[in-house]
Amino acid sequence: MGELLRDDAVVVAIDQGTSSTKTLAVDLAGDIVDSALIELRQLHPAPGWVEQDAEEIFDSVRRTLEMIAGRMGDRVATIGLSNQRESAVAWNPRTGEALSAVIGWQDRRTADTARRFTADDHGEWVRRTSGLPLDPMFSALKFSWLLDEIDPDRSRCARGEIALGTVDSWVMFRLTGEHRIEIGNASRTQLLDIRTGRWDDGLLTLFNIPAEALPRIAASDEASRPVAGIRGLRADVRINAVLGDSHSALFAHGARRPGSVKVTYGTGSSIMGLSDTGGDEWNSTALVETIAWSRGGHVARAFEGNVLSTGATVLWLSRLFACDVDELDKLARTVPDAAGVALVPAFAGIGAPWWNPSAKAVISGFDLGTTPAHVARAAFDSITLQIEDVAKAAESITGTAIDALLVDGGPARNDWLMQLQADTSERAVMRPDNPALSGLGVAHMAGLAAGLWTDERLDEIRPAITAFTPNAGPAAAEERRHTWLDALGRSLGVDTPRVSEPSTLI
């Protein structure tokens, strides 16, 4: 296909995220030459519930695609799709009509069911089979909840009236008519056997999800049917790659071998690196195992730690202080440290490496001398400290030292925060100068699949890097970490916790 492409060809990358859909056009030099963005709403119909409108999400995809297609025309050679993960939706496969809202990855409405399954001793088997802990974040419990609402006896599933999927499945179906899911996204549902790469009958039974309602599992670089219904787009253009947003960012960093670790900062944060376990069992309760991607017939596995609240912590505190995020950032910078204050943002439990849905949000270490600036600083500290918790766990589990963190995501554009991360972690922080990593990664894979680039060429056009090196000293880092672990113990209801003794895990 590569020989038939015009010299000014572009790859279009749809980056469908929680807060917006951003669509990019990337030329053969690897430069972003056009973009379109539409912001999205989140809905909170009940405490702990997080939803989005499925039609609004697809409409944002369609509109941004049409904006790019209208300007790029026949230059568009192929499309890649990057998506928010774990979010779940149901629709009618005969009409394409959404039957539910999209239940967001942050949604905690199924926490009681997760606890019940754990009490019934399903947790260890589920983790061993799927690579994931029993937690409301993953899609299986969301699928089950949706079916209980719209198909309690599962008869509609049996008649082929209900399709389930993650956001990539929903967008793919509406653009091409295919009911499929990319394997990395499938590995985040908690229904996939992480060893075989197939839906697991035992997991389907546990969560009461009929196989008939689930999408077909596809490789990350499997070409779709032609995209239909997009004005200005050539009739033969296909989606040549799909990746979950964190997986796409990892690919864009060029981290295609074990040993590199990337951090995607956002509402929550994802810390991910390729693992070299092969087909061996993943022996960790602190981090999860997932499939990074399947490309050219090869399945790449990864470890991941999901931090539930990072950017969301700053947003919460800015609302509490009746200021915007920029003002909170400036306030935090007015003090050299948090003066012993620690903030553990366990607003809906806490994620990796502790995985405790019962953890409570805690602010500790304050006294009559504490100011709003100290609390603000503690909120930003909590971002870097949670990420360092995962990095330390990864080193312990893999036995490989992590000398540098590859970073991306909106908050990673904050130089002060990145320096704080370097000082907290005592590691170099490496930030690509092009921030659109979750879009670029899937653009790179789609371009590879379409024959626009080779792996060697991609290495040449990767974005330039800005490096942040530690300069606060190990003593300051150790003191900050001691304060944090003390507060974390209060949150978990235990003495100072240690990942090597995961008594607090689900």
C-alpha positions as CSV (number, residue, x, y, z in Angstrom):
1,M,0.0,0.0,0.0
2,G,2.9,2.4,0.8
3,E,3.9,2.7,-2.8
4,L,0.4,3.9,-3.8
5,L,0.4,6.8,-1.3
6,R,0.9,10.4,-2.3
7,D,3.9,12.3,-1.0
8,D,1.7,14.6,1.1
9,A,-0.3,11.8,2.7
10,V,-1.4,12.1,6.3
11,V,-2.4,9.8,9.0
12,V,-5.5,10.9,11.0
13,A,-5.6,9.9,14.7
14,I,-8.8,10.1,16.7
15,D,-7.9,10.6,20.3
16,Q,-11.1,10.0,22.2
17,G,-10.6,10.9,25.8
18,T,-12.7,11.5,28.9
19,S,-12.7,15.2,28.7
20,S,-12.5,15.7,24.9
21,T,-12.2,14.2,21.5
22,K,-9.1,15.5,19.7
23,T,-8.4,14.4,16.1
24,L,-5.0,15.0,14.6
25,A,-3.5,14.9,11.1
26,V,0.2,13.7,11.1
27,D,2.3,14.0,8.0
28,L,5.1,11.7,6.8
29,A,7.7,13.7,8.7
30,G,5.8,12.9,11.9
31,D,4.6,16.5,12.4
32,I,1.0,17.3,13.5
33,V,-0.2,19.5,10.6
34,D,-3.9,19.9,11.6
35,S,-6.1,19.2,14.6
36,A,-9.7,19.5,15.8
37,L,-11.0,19.3,19.3
38,I,-14.4,19.1,20.9
39,E,-14.8,19.1,24.7
40,L,-17.2,16.6,26.4
41,R,-19.3,16.6,29.5
42,Q,-19.2,14.2,32.4
43,L,-22.4,13.5,34.2
44,H,-22.7,12.5,37.9
45,P,-26.3,11.3,38.4
46,A,-25.6,9.8,41.9
47,P,-22.7,9.8,44.3
48,G,-19.8,7.8,42.9
49,W,-21.4,7.6,39.4
50,V,-19.6,8.9,36.4
51,E,-21.4,8.8,33.0
52,Q,-21.1,10.3,29.5
53,D,-23.6,10.5,26.7
54,A,-22.7,7.8,24.1
55,E,-24.2,9.8,21.2
56,E,-22.3,12.9,22.3
57,I,-19.0,10.9,22.2
58,F,-19.7,9.6,18.8
59,D,-20.9,12.9,17.5
60,S,-17.6,14.5,18.7
61,V,-15.7,11.8,16.7
62,R,-17.7,12.3,13.6
63,R,-17.5,16.1,13.7
64,T,-13.7,16.3,14.4
65,L,-13.2,13.7,11.6
66,E,-15.2,15.8,9.2
67,M,-13.3,18.9,10.1
68,I,-10.0,17.2,9.3
69,A,-11.3,15.5,6.2
70,G,-12.7,18.7,4.9
71,R,-9.3,20.4,5.1
72,M,-7.1,17.4,4.2
73,G,-9.3,15.7,1.6
74,D,-7.6,13.0,-0.4
75,R,-4.4,13.4,1.6
76,V,-5.9,11.1,4.3
77,A,-4.3,7.7,3.9
78,T,-5.5,5.9,7.0
79,I,-7.0,6.4,10.5
80,G,-5.9,5.4,14.0
81,L,-8.2,5.3,17.0
82,S,-7.0,5.9,20.6
83,N,-9.6,5.7,23.3
84,Q,-10.4,6.1,27.0
85,R,-10.3,2.6,28.5
86,E,-12.6,0.5,30.7
87,S,-15.6,2.7,30.1
88,A,-18.6,0.6,29.1
89,V,-21.7,1.0,26.8
90,A,-24.5,-1.0,25.4
91,W,-26.2,-0.5,22.1
92,N,-28.6,-2.2,19.6
93,P,-26.5,-3.8,16.9
94,R,-29.4,-3.8,14.5
95,T,-30.1,-0.1,14.7
96,G,-26.9,1.4,16.1
97,E,-28.9,3.1,18.9
98,A,-27.2,3.5,22.2
99,L,-29.1,1.6,25.0
100,S,-27.2,3.2,27.8
101,A,-25.0,6.0,28.9
102,V,-21.2,5.3,28.8
103,I,-20.3,4.3,32.3
104,G,-17.0,5.9,32.9
105,W,-13.8,4.2,34.0
106,Q,-13.9,6.3,37.3
107,D,-17.4,5.1,38.1
108,R,-17.7,3.3,41.5
109,R,-21.3,2.2,41.5
110,T,-20.3,-1.5,41.5
111,A,-18.0,-1.3,44.5
112,D,-20.4,-3.4,46.7
113,T,-20.4,-6.1,44.1
114,A,-16.6,-6.1,43.9
115,R,-16.5,-6.5,47.7
116,R,-19.0,-9.3,47.6
117,F,-17.1,-11.2,44.9
118,T,-13.9,-10.7,47.0
119,A,-15.6,-12.0,50.2
120,D,-16.7,-15.1,48.2
121,D,-13.0,-15.8,47.4
122,H,-13.2,-15.0,43.7
123,G,-10.5,-12.3,43.9
124,E,-7.3,-14.4,43.5
125,W,-8.7,-16.5,40.6
126,V,-10.0,-13.4,38.8
127,R,-6.6,-11.7,39.1
128,R,-4.7,-14.8,38.0
129,T,-7.0,-15.3,35.0
130,S,-7.5,-11.7,33.8
131,G,-4.3,-10.1,35.3
132,L,-6.6,-7.5,37.0
133,P,-7.8,-7.1,40.6
134,L,-11.5,-7.1,41.3
135,D,-12.3,-3.4,41.2
136,P,-15.1,-1.3,39.8
137,M,-12.7,0.4,37.4
138,F,-12.7,-2.5,35.0
139,S,-15.4,-3.1,32.4
140,A,-16.9,-6.5,33.5
141,L,-18.8,-5.2,36.5
142,K,-20.1,-2.3,34.4
143,F,-21.3,-4.6,31.7
144,S,-23.0,-6.7,34.3
145,W,-24.7,-3.7,35.8
146,L,-25.9,-2.5,32.4
147,L,-27.4,-5.8,31.5
148,D,-29.1,-6.0,34.9
149,E,-30.8,-2.7,34.0
150,I,-31.7,-3.4,30.3
151,D,-31.8,-7.2,30.1
152,P,-32.2,-8.8,33.5
153,D,-32.8,-12.3,32.2
154,R,-30.3,-11.9,29.3
155,S,-32.9,-12.9,26.8
156,R,-32.3,-9.9,24.6
157,C,-28.6,-10.8,24.5
158,A,-29.6,-14.3,23.3
159,R,-31.7,-12.8,20.5
160,G,-28.9,-10.6,19.3
161,E,-30.5,-7.4,20.4
162,I,-27.7,-6.1,22.6
163,A,-24.1,-5.3,21.9
164,L,-21.6,-4.5,24.6
165,G,-18.3,-2.8,24.2
166,T,-15.7,-0.3,25.4
167,V,-15.4,3.1,23.7
168,D,-13.2,1.7,20.9
169,S,-15.9,-0.8,20.1
170,W,-18.7,1.8,20.1
171,V,-16.8,4.1,17.8
172,M,-15.6,1.3,15.5
173,F,-19.2,0.0,15.2
174,R,-20.6,3.4,14.3
175,L,-17.9,4.2,11.8
176,T,-17.6,0.8,10.1
177,G,-20.4,-1.5,11.3
178,E,-18.0,-4.0,12.9
179,H,-18.6,-5.2,16.4
180,R,-15.0,-5.7,17.5
181,I,-12.6,-4.8,20.3
182,E,-8.9,-4.2,20.2
183,I,-7.0,-6.8,22.3
184,G,-5.4,-4.3,24.6
185,N,-8.8,-2.8,25.4
186,A,-10.2,-6.3,25.8
187,S,-7.5,-7.0,28.4
188,R,-9.0,-4.1,30.4
189,T,-12.5,-5.6,30.6
190,Q,-11.5,-8.3,33.1
191,L,-13.2,-10.9,30.9
192,L,-10.1,-11.8,28.9
193,D,-7.8,-14.7,29.7
194,I,-4.5,-12.8,29.8
195,R,-2.6,-15.9,28.7
196,T,-4.8,-17.1,25.7
197,G,-6.1,-13.7,24.5
198,R,-9.6,-15.1,24.4
199,W,-12.8,-14.4,26.4
200,D,-12.8,-16.7,29.4
201,D,-15.9,-18.8,30.0
202,G,-15.4,-18.8,33.7
203,L,-15.2,-15.0,33.9
204,L,-18.3,-14.7,31.7
205,T,-20.2,-16.9,34.0
206,L,-19.0,-15.1,37.2
207,F,-20.1,-11.7,35.8
208,N,-23.2,-13.2,34.1
209,I,-22.3,-11.8,30.6
210,P,-23.4,-13.8,27.6
211,A,-20.7,-14.2,25.0
212,E,-23.2,-13.3,22.3
213,A,-23.2,-9.7,23.4
214,L,-19.4,-9.3,23.3
215,P,-17.3,-8.0,20.4
216,R,-14.9,-10.0,18.4
217,I,-11.3,-9.6,19.6
218,A,-9.0,-8.0,17.0
219,A,-5.3,-7.3,16.8
220,S,-4.2,-3.7,17.4
221,D,-3.1,-3.3,13.7
222,E,-6.0,-5.1,12.1
223,A,-7.5,-3.1,9.2
224,S,-11.2,-2.3,9.5
225,R,-13.8,-2.2,6.9
226,P,-13.9,1.2,5.1
227,V,-15.1,4.1,7.2
228,A,-18.5,5.3,6.2
229,G,-20.7,8.3,6.8
230,I,-17.9,10.9,7.1
231,R,-18.2,13.9,4.7
232,G,-15.0,14.7,2.8
233,L,-13.4,11.3,3.5
234,R,-12.4,9.0,0.7
235,A,-14.6,5.9,0.5
236,D,-11.6,3.5,0.8
237,V,-10.1,4.9,4.0
238,R,-9.8,2.4,6.8
239,I,-8.9,2.3,10.5
240,N,-5.5,0.6,10.5
241,A,-4.8,0.7,14.3
242,V,-6.6,0.9,17.6
243,L,-5.0,1.4,21.0
244,G,-6.1,2.4,24.5
245,D,-4.8,5.9,25.3
246,S,-2.2,4.7,27.8
247,H,-1.0,2.0,25.4
248,S,-0.8,4.5,22.6
249,A,1.3,6.9,24.7
250,L,3.7,4.0,25.5
251,F,4.0,3.3,21.8
252,A,4.6,6.9,21.0
253,H,7.5,7.1,23.5
254,G,9.2,4.4,21.6
255,A,9.1,2.1,24.6
256,R,8.8,-1.1,22.7
257,R,11.2,-3.2,24.9
258,P,11.0,-4.1,28.6
259,G,12.7,-1.6,30.9
260,S,11.1,1.7,29.8
261,V,8.4,3.1,32.0
262,K,6.0,5.9,31.1
263,V,3.6,8.0,33.2
264,T,0.5,9.5,31.7
265,Y,-0.9,12.3,33.8
266,G,-4.5,13.1,33.7
267,T,-7.7,13.0,35.8
268,G,-6.0,9.8,37.1
269,S,-2.6,8.6,36.1
270,S,-1.3,5.4,34.4
271,I,2.2,4.1,35.0
272,M,3.0,1.4,32.4
273,G,6.0,-0.5,31.0
274,L,6.5,-3.5,28.9
275,S,7.1,-6.8,30.8
276,D,9.1,-9.8,29.7
277,T,7.0,-12.4,31.5
278,G,6.0,-14.1,28.2
279,G,3.5,-16.8,29.0
280,D,4.6,-17.0,32.7
281,E,2.1,-16.2,35.5
282,W,2.3,-12.6,36.7
283,N,3.2,-12.8,40.4
284,S,2.1,-9.5,41.7
285,T,-0.8,-8.1,43.6
286,A,0.5,-4.5,43.6
287,L,0.5,-4.0,39.8
288,V,-1.7,-5.4,37.1
289,E,-0.8,-7.2,34.0
290,T,-2.3,-6.1,30.7
291,I,-1.8,-6.5,27.0
292,A,0.0,-3.5,25.5
293,W,-0.8,-4.3,21.9
294,S,-0.8,-7.1,19.3
295,R,1.1,-6.1,16.2
296,G,2.3,-8.3,13.3
297,G,1.1,-11.4,15.1
298,H,3.2,-10.6,18.2
299,V,1.5,-9.9,21.6
300,A,3.3,-7.4,23.8
301,R,2.5,-7.6,27.5
302,A,2.8,-4.8,30.0
303,F,2.6,-4.1,33.7
304,E,0.5,-1.1,34.9
305,G,-0.4,0.8,38.0
306,N,-3.5,2.9,37.9
307,V,-3.6,5.9,40.2
308,L,-7.3,6.9,40.6
309,S,-6.9,10.6,41.5
310,T,-4.1,13.0,40.4
311,G,-5.5,15.8,38.3
312,A,-8.8,15.2,39.9
313,T,-7.3,16.0,43.3
314,V,-6.2,19.5,42.1
315,L,-9.6,20.1,40.5
316,W,-11.3,19.2,43.8
317,L,-9.1,21.4,45.9
318,S,-9.4,24.3,43.5
319,R,-13.2,24.1,43.9
320,L,-12.9,23.9,47.6
321,F,-10.7,27.0,47.7
322,A,-12.9,28.8,45.2
323,C,-10.1,29.4,42.7
324,D,-9.0,28.0,39.4
325,V,-6.3,25.4,38.9
326,D,-3.7,28.0,37.8
327,E,-4.3,30.0,41.0
328,L,-3.9,26.8,43.1
329,D,-0.7,26.0,41.3
330,K,0.7,29.5,42.0
331,L,-0.3,29.2,45.6
332,A,1.5,25.8,46.0
333,R,4.7,27.3,44.7
334,T,4.8,30.0,47.4
335,V,6.0,27.5,50.0
336,P,9.2,25.4,49.8
337,D,7.3,22.3,51.1
338,A,4.0,21.2,52.7
339,A,5.4,21.7,56.2
340,G,4.4,18.1,57.2
341,V,0.9,18.2,55.7
342,A,-0.1,15.2,53.6
343,L,-3.2,14.7,51.5
344,V,-4.2,11.2,50.5
345,P,-6.9,11.6,47.7
346,A,-8.7,8.3,48.3
347,F,-12.0,9.9,47.3
348,A,-13.3,6.5,45.9
349,G,-10.8,4.2,47.5
350,I,-7.2,4.0,46.3
351,G,-5.6,2.3,43.3
352,A,-2.2,0.9,42.6
353,P,-0.1,-0.3,44.3
354,W,-2.5,-0.7,47.3
355,W,-5.8,-1.5,45.6
356,N,-8.1,-0.8,48.5
357,P,-11.7,0.5,47.6
358,S,-12.4,1.1,51.3
359,A,-9.5,3.6,51.8
360,K,-10.6,7.0,53.1
361,A,-9.5,10.4,51.9
362,V,-7.2,11.9,54.6
363,I,-5.5,15.3,55.3
364,S,-3.0,15.0,58.1
365,G,-0.1,16.8,59.7
366,F,-1.7,20.2,59.9
367,D,-1.6,22.6,62.9
368,L,-2.4,26.2,63.7
369,G,0.4,27.3,61.4
370,T,-0.9,25.5,58.4
371,T,-1.9,27.8,55.5
372,P,-3.9,27.1,52.3
373,A,-0.5,27.1,50.5
374,H,0.6,24.1,52.5
375,V,-2.5,22.2,51.7
376,A,-2.2,23.1,48.0
377,R,1.4,21.9,48.0
378,A,0.3,18.7,49.7
379,A,-2.2,18.1,46.8
380,F,0.5,18.4,44.2
381,D,2.9,16.3,46.3
382,S,0.2,13.6,46.4
383,I,0.4,13.3,42.6
384,T,4.2,12.7,42.6
385,L,4.1,10.4,45.6
386,Q,1.4,8.1,44.3
387,I,3.4,7.8,41.1
388,E,6.6,7.0,43.0
389,D,4.7,4.3,45.0
390,V,4.0,2.5,41.7
391,A,7.6,3.0,40.4
392,K,9.0,1.5,43.5
393,A,6.6,-1.4,43.3
394,A,7.6,-2.0,39.6
395,E,11.2,-2.1,40.6
396,S,10.6,-4.6,43.3
397,I,8.4,-6.9,41.1
398,T,10.5,-6.8,37.9
399,G,13.9,-6.6,39.6
400,T,14.9,-3.9,37.1
401,A,15.9,-0.4,38.2
402,I,13.9,2.5,36.7
403,D,16.4,5.3,36.1
404,A,13.9,7.6,34.2
405,L,10.2,8.2,33.8
406,L,8.8,9.0,30.4
407,V,5.9,11.4,30.9
408,D,3.0,12.7,28.9
409,G,-0.5,14.0,29.4
410,G,-1.9,17.5,30.1
411,P,-0.4,18.0,33.6
412,A,3.0,16.9,32.3
413,R,3.3,20.3,30.6
414,N,3.7,21.9,34.0
415,D,7.5,22.3,34.4
416,W,7.3,22.9,38.1
417,L,5.3,19.6,38.6
418,M,7.7,17.7,36.5
419,Q,10.6,19.0,38.6
420,L,8.7,18.1,41.7
421,Q,8.3,14.5,40.3
422,A,12.0,14.3,39.6
423,D,12.8,15.5,43.2
424,T,10.2,13.2,44.8
425,S,11.4,10.1,42.8
426,E,15.1,10.8,42.6
427,R,14.8,9.8,39.0
428,A,15.1,11.7,35.7
429,V,11.8,12.8,34.1
430,M,11.8,12.8,30.3
431,R,9.1,14.7,28.6
432,P,8.6,14.8,24.8
433,D,8.2,18.3,23.5
434,N,5.1,17.2,21.5
435,P,2.4,16.6,24.1
436,A,-0.1,14.7,22.0
437,L,1.3,11.3,22.8
438,S,-2.0,9.4,23.0
439,G,-2.8,10.5,19.5
440,L,0.7,10.2,18.1
441,G,1.2,6.6,19.2
442,V,-1.9,5.2,17.4
443,A,-1.0,7.4,14.4
444,H,2.4,5.8,14.3
445,M,1.0,2.3,14.4
446,A,-1.6,3.1,11.8
447,G,1.1,4.5,9.5
448,L,3.2,1.4,10.0
449,A,0.3,-0.8,9.2
450,A,-0.5,1.2,6.1
451,G,3.2,1.2,4.9
452,L,3.9,4.9,5.4
453,W,6.8,4.3,7.8
454,T,9.1,1.6,9.1
455,D,10.1,1.1,12.7
456,E,13.5,2.6,11.9
457,R,12.0,5.7,10.4
458,L,9.7,6.2,13.4
459,D,12.8,6.2,15.7
460,E,14.1,9.0,13.6
461,I,11.0,11.2,13.8
462,R,10.2,10.7,17.5
463,P,9.6,14.1,19.3
464,A,12.6,15.9,21.0
465,I,12.8,15.5,24.8
466,T,13.0,17.9,27.7
467,A,14.7,16.4,30.7
468,F,14.2,17.2,34.4
469,T,16.9,15.9,36.8
470,P,16.6,15.6,40.6
471,N,18.1,18.5,42.5
472,A,16.5,18.5,46.0
473,G,18.6,15.7,47.4
474,P,17.6,12.2,48.8
475,A,17.1,13.5,52.4
476,A,14.2,15.7,51.3
477,A,12.7,13.0,49.2
478,E,12.9,10.5,52.1
479,E,11.3,12.9,54.5
480,R,8.4,13.6,52.1
481,R,7.9,9.9,51.5
482,H,7.9,9.2,55.3
483,T,5.2,11.8,55.8
484,W,3.2,10.4,52.9
485,L,3.3,6.8,54.1
486,D,2.2,7.8,57.6
487,A,-0.9,9.5,56.1
488,L,-1.4,6.6,53.8
489,G,-1.5,4.2,56.7
490,R,-4.2,6.3,58.3
491,S,-6.2,6.2,55.0
492,L,-5.9,2.4,54.8
493,G,-6.4,1.9,58.6
494,V,-3.1,0.1,59.1
495,D,0.4,0.9,60.3
496,T,2.8,2.4,57.8
497,P,2.1,0.2,54.7
498,R,4.5,-1.7,52.6
499,V,3.9,-3.0,49.1
500,S,5.9,-6.1,49.9
501,E,3.2,-7.0,52.5
502,P,0.0,-6.3,50.6
503,S,-2.4,-7.0,53.5
504,T,-4.6,-4.1,52.4
505,L,-5.1,-5.3,48.9
506,I,-8.4,-6.6,47.6
